[in-house]
Amino acid sequence: MCGIVGYVGNGAALPVLIEGMRQLEYRGYDSAGIALAGGGGIERVRRAGQLSNLEDAVAGADLRGTIGIGHTRWATHGAPNDVNAHPHVDSTGRVAIVHNGIVENFDVLKDELSAQGHTFESETDTEVVAKLVGSIMDTEGLSLLEATLATVARLEGAFGLVLVDAHDPETIIAVRQDSPIIVGANENAGLVASGIPALLPYTRDVIPLENRQIAEIKQGSVRVLDFEGRVVDAETIHVEWDLDAAEKSGYEDFMLKEIFEQPEAVRNTMRGRVDKAGRITLDEVTWSHSDIEGITKVVVVACGTSFHSGMAAKHAIEHYTRIPVELDLASEFRYRDPVLDEHSLVIGIAQSGETADTLAAVRFAKDMGAKVVAITNVVGSSITRDADAVLFTHAGPEIGVAATKTFLAQLVALNLFALYLAQERGMMDAGKLCETIDAMRALPDQIEEVLTLQGDVHRAAKRYAQAKDFIFIGRGVGMAVALEGALKLKEISYSHAEGYAAGELKHGAIALIEENVPVVAILTGAALYEKMLGNVQEVRARGAETILIAPRNDARARSLANEMFEMPTTKPLLTPILDTIPLQLFAYFIAKERGLSPDKPRNLAKSVTVE
């Protein structure tokens, strides 16, 4: 959600903070602020709006401190304005703090502090934490680290905190409970951030804090403790990808760049997971044969785009393994009293690995005794520590808020996992397995073919850019594509778009069809092709304009299309990997035709780390 960065070292902190915040701006852009500590006080600058507003405010200012913290905010408590912007300070102006997450008992703490005479300028839970830390330091004579340990023992909820003390301009304190915090150091600096890109110019060796851990960061060193104050042996990971991966590389927007990175994302997700004998090898899955044989039910939990990848995975897993699969929105999963036991397998899908609802669902499943496998794009993320097994998607960093390449990588990883289960349970003969794997190996080249449709999609987007309503329909795995296509259009163009199972049209949704309403239909599923043609004819009879995703050289589909994007042939269960791409481009170009930024859709954040 929010972007956090901190620096202590022998150089000026401000440029490091600004550049780090620029790398993490996609995590929150309602407001931005910095605080520098030293000289017995805190220098603080905050501005509502995007980071550029803060940059304008500090341009030419004499801010030469060597320790500081910065924050780009996605608002949870309080409106996005200057007063609610982070960092916040304690009542004496000695301690500054930035925060990602939600402190659920902030109101109780605020009442307690108010009774002690503290006043508050903002509506935020973060200011409450700042004043609590400062109050403990003042009344008990504790250091910032000691006071932070005492404070976190009283906090409920999710929080990533980074704090500085004007009386100790050599130390940053960082706290992690559910919200991601990464720390690192080199001989010239100590560093902290809520995402790896902010640290890469300075170090590739980083420590992702685990839940209930606190880091004391100094120039050249990091010390990690648990919430009881005991020093722990924290694991350092080496980051292979570099900062160039987070640049636009000549594309106008990150979203377009990442759409065109999908062939490589799919190759990387496949790489190393099929051996020379044509068998799938998943090193991250270490269950015994008897464990896999013992699975009697699979439950997929996810949110948003990841939920749509799970919808497609349900078809693949059931088809390949004959194990029944339930599909749940992670935000609802815990509250329906699901039935799980040691024979249940729960698949948690979260591109960031930090989605609060999915993490809660995964932890609930583990408490119920189920096995858990995570599908994520981020090494060291929370879900990787909570799961029993992990499949990384290896899509590389995705900066655009609307998921594109991570979605395709999820689909590939989930199909690999479905095939792996079938292989290990003896449900597929070697010939059929090899045939399906060969089809998957062909996908990157086929994705490149689909990307050549960019011009055709742009033309269609210009034609329908001003349409007020869009209907997306599909059947089988095509329904997942329809829902994802509608979501992409809603996310970045703010169009009203709905996705439906095509067979449900006549049960109510067909009432929405009127003259010139664009209907996007997915026709590549061979088993339901005739039924989809019938659905297309139904909407055309009521005046709809039709945009079809159809097999190449399909004359029947062409005769029913106002616009048509022709897909290469692949296995039916793999079609979402190709069919989604024109819809990503369609959403992108609709947004551009409307003068909107596809990278920063309003009200959305890349990683939803609060429930």
Buried (B, 14 or more C-beta within 10 A) or exposed (E): BBBBBBBBBEEBBBEBBBBBBBBBBBBBBBBBBBBBBBEEBBBBBBBBBBBEBBBEBBEEEEBEBBBBBBBBBBBBBBEBBBBBBBBBBBBBEBBBBBBBBBBBEBEEBBEBBEEEEBEBEBEBBBBBBBBBBBBBBBEEEBBBBBBBBBBBEBBEBBBBBBBBBBBBBBBBBBBBBBBBBBBBBBEEBBBBBBBBBBBBEBBBEBBBBBBBBBBBBBBBEBBBBBBEEEEBEBEEBEBEBEBEBBEBEEBEBBBBBBBBBBBBBBBBBBEEBBEEEBBBEBEBBEBEEEBBEBBEBBBBBBBBBBBBBBBBBBBBBBBBBEBEBBBBBBBEBBEEEBEBEEBBBBBBBBBBBBBBBBBBBBBBBBEBEBBBBBBBBBBBBBBBBBBBBBBBBBBBBBBBBBBBBBBBBBBBBBBBBBBBBBBBBEBBEEEEBBEBBEBBEBBBEBBBBBBEBBEBBBEBBEBBBEBEBBBBBBBBBBBBBBBBBBBBBBBBBBBBBBBBBBBBBEEEBBEBBEEEBBBBBBBBBEEBBEBBBEBBEBBBEBEBBBBBBBBEEBEBBEEBBBBBBBBBBBBBBBBBBBBBBBBBBBBBBBBBBBEBBBBBBEEBBBBBBBB
